[in-house]
Each structure stands twice: as structure tokens, then as C-alpha cells.
Amino acid sequence: MTTTKMTDTALWQRNLASLIRSGLFVRAEVAEYRGLYAVVGLYSDGSHSAPLAKYADRRRADDALALVHRMADPGIPAEVN
């Protein structure tokens, strides 16, 4: 995975990380959606949110998801988001 500055992240990634930290989502994951790989939020009941981003390449979806997980880590100050 390439190194990315937090300021270079997409708005949906920052918002998703914020929703995970707030408790609305348990975590985020990659799900197959109509032949694409979609990054979705996972609710506590196990259901998925609407796709927040879709990729044709699984590796790009996994990279975007990894960045969301790093931003959702409670060790990162909220001001960075």
C-alpha cells in the first residue's frame, strides 16, 4: 500500500472513519456489489450501509479500506480528521 497523507484522503473516507468512531458503524469492509468491490459500513446488526465507494480492482478497494481503518483508530486525534 502506498503512503498517503491524511489531507490527501477523500471526504467519504474521513466521514466513514468518523462514523466508525462515533459508534454508528462497527467497522468498514469490502463487499462485492454488482460486479464491483464496494467499501461499506457494517452496522451492529450485521447489515451493510449503501456503498461509499466502488472499485473495479479489489486491491484499490482494500487500500482505501486500510486507510479508513487507520483513521478510525482511536489513537489518532479527532483534529486530524
Secondary structure, DSSP 8 states (H G I E B T S, - for coil): -----GGGS-HHHHHHHHHHHHTS-SEEEEEEETTEEEEEEE-TTS-B---SEEESSHHHHHHHHHHHHHHHSTTS-GGG-
